[in-house]
Amino acid sequence: MIRFRYTIALLLMLAGFAASAQDNRIRGQVIETGTNTKLAEVLVRNTNNNQVVLTGESGSFDIRGLMGHTLIFSSPGYVSDTLYIADLKYKNVVMVPLGIALREVNVRGQRFNPRTEYHQVYEKSKVYVLSPTSWFGKEAKDARRLKKYFEREIKERHVDSVFTKAYVSSIVPLKDRELENFMILYRPTYEFIRSNKAESLAAYINDSYKKYMALPPDQRTLPKLTAQ
C-alpha cells in the first residue's frame, strides 16, 4: 500500500512537471531597428513545438516555449530573425527592414499550406455554441486572428505567383529598380487576378505602364529604406 501511494505521488509530481512545462511562456516585443517602431503582425513560430502567434499592436508576443527552443520571426519587408531561447527572460527582438522595393515585390516561397502546417490554429479558431471560451477565450481569438493572417498570405502569394518580374518585364521595357518601382505602384489585387484572364492582365500592365511613364520622374522613384 505504501509503495502504491509513493507511485501515485510520483506520477502526480511528473504530471505537474509536464503541465508546468506546457504552460511555460516566452514573452517579448518586436521593434524595427533604428526607429524603435513597434512591429505588429509579425509571425512568431516556435520550431520545436510548432506553436505560432502574431505580435499585437504594441509589437508584443506571448508564445509557449522552453529553454533550448528556437523562435523564428518573419514579416513581409523585414529580414527574418532567429532567436535561440537561453532563458525565459523578456525578449527584445529587433528586425531589420529590407529596401522598399524588395518589401513589396515579394520574396515569399510559393509552397504554403497553413491548414496542414498549423492545423491546431484552425481547430482553435472554431466557434461552438455551447462553449463560451470558443467565443471569448484569448486562445480562440488569437487563432481567428492567425487564420485571417494566413488567408491574406495565401492571397498575396497567389498574386506573387502570377505578377512576377519575369512576366511583367516581358511586357514592359523596364528592369532593375525601375521594374521594381513599377510593380509596387501597380501591383494588382487578388480579386483582380482571380477574375481576369491572362489577356486582361497583360492589358492592365500595358495601361499601367503608360500611366507610369506619364508620371513626373520624381514620382516614379520610391525612397530607399536603410537600417540605422
N, C-alpha and C positions, 0 to 999 in steps of 0.2 A: 504493500500500500504506500509506504514511504517513497519507494523507488518510483512508483506511478505518479505520485504528487510532484516529485522532482522533475520527472519527464514533462508533465503538463506545464510546470512553471518555466522550464527551459523553452518549450515550444511557444509559450506566450511571449517570452522575452525576445525570441527570434522574430516572431511576428511583429512585435513592437519595433524592433530594429528595421525590419523590411518596410513597415508603414512610414517610419521616420525618414528612411532613405527616399521613398517615393514623394514625400512632402518637402524635401529639400528644394529650395528655390535659389535661382541665380537672378539677381536684380541689378539694374543699372540704367544708364542713359546713353543715347547716341547723339553726337553733335557733329557738325561739319567743321573740318579743320580750318583755322584762320578766321572764321566768322563766329564760331560758337553757336551757330543756328541749330536749334533742336530739331532733329530729323524724325518726322512721323512717317508711318507706313514703311518702315524698314523691316524686311523679313528676317527674323532671327530663328535659326534652326540648330537644334542640338543633334549633332551627327551620331551620338551614341544611343539616344533613345527615340530619335525621330520626332521629338516634340518641336512644335513650331508656333511662333507668336509674331504679332506685328507690334512695332512701337506705337505708343499713343501720341497725342498732340504735343506733349512735353518731351517727346523722344525717349520716354521711359519704357522699360521692358521688364517682364517678370516671367521666368520660364523654369520648368522643372529641370533639375540637373544636379550633378555631384562633382566633387573634385576629381580631376582627371578627364572630365568630359571636354568636348570641343564645340564651340559655337561658331557659326558662320553668319555674318551679317551681309545682306545684299539689298540693293535698291537701284533701280534704273538711274543711270547718270553718276554712279559712285563706284569706286574701286571696292570690290568685295573684301571684307576683312575677316580674319580668322582669330579667335581668341581661345587659348588653352586655359582651362579653369584650374588654377593652382590653389585657390582658396575661395571661400564663399563671401568675400567682402564685396561691397557695392562696386560695380564696374563702370568706368567712364570710357566709352568707346568713341574714337574719333575716326570719321570716314573722309576720304579724300575724293573730291569731285573730279569727274572726267571733264574734258572740254565740252562746251555746249553741243557742238555738232555730234560728237560721239554719244552724248547723253540722249539725243533724240533719234538719231539714226541708229537703230537698236543693234546691240551685240548679243541679244539673247540666243541661247541654244533653242533649237526647234522642238526637241523632244521634251514634252511636259504633259504629264497626266496626273494632276493633283488628286483625282478621285482614287487612284491607285496608290500614289506615293503618300498621301495624307488622308487615308480613308477615315481615320479617327476624327478628323475635323468635320467631315460630312456627317458622321454619326452624331457628334455632339451638337451640330447645328440644327438637328431636327427638333420640332416643337410637338409636344404631346399634351393633349387637352387636360389630362389629369395630373400633369407634372409641372408645378409652379417653377421648379428650378430650370426646366427646359425653356420657360418663357423669360424668366428674370435673372437666372443664375449667371455669374460672371463668366464661367467657362462656356456656357451656351452662347452668350452674347459675343464673346471673343471668337468663338468658332464661326458664327454667322458673319462676323467682320472679315475673317480669313477667307471664308467661302466667296464673298464678294470680291476680295482682292484676287483670288485665283481666277474668278470669272473674267475680271478685267485683263489679267495677264494672258489668259488664253486668247482673248480677242486681239490684244496687241501683238502677240506672236503670230497670229494669222495674218495681220496686216504686214508684219515683217517678212513673212514668207512670200508675199505677193509683190509688195512695193520694195523691191530690192535695188541695190546700187546697180547691179548688172542690167536689170530690166530698164530702169529709168535712164541710164546712160546710153542704152541702145536706141532711145527715142529722142533725147535732147543732147546737144553738143556741150555738155558740161562735165567737169571732172574735179577730183580732189575737193578742196574746200568749197568751191562754188557748187558742186553737186550736193555736198552735204547740206549747205545752207538752203538750197532749193528744196531738198527733201524734207527739211524741218518745216519750212514755211508752208509747204503744200502737201503735207502728209494727209492722205485720205483717211476717213473714219472707217471703222469696222463695218458699219451699216452700209456705207457706200461700196466697199469691196464685196460684201455679200450680195448686194442687189444689182451689181453691174457685171457685165461680161468683159473679157479682155479688150475688146474693141472700144468699149466705153471708157475703160481705164486709160488706154492709150490716148484717146481724145481728150480726156481730162488732163493728162500730163502735158500734152501739146498746148492746150489752152492755158494751163498754169504757167508754162514756160514763157508764153507771150506776155502774161501779166508780170512775171518775174523780171523780164528784160525791160519792161516799161517803167519799173521802179527806179528811182534815183540810186546811183551806185551805193550810197551810204546805207540805204535801206535793204540792200541785198546781202549785207555782211552782218553776221552776228558776232557780238563780243566774245572773246575767249575767257574761259574761267581758269583761274590759276590758283593753285593751293598755296597758302601762305605758311 
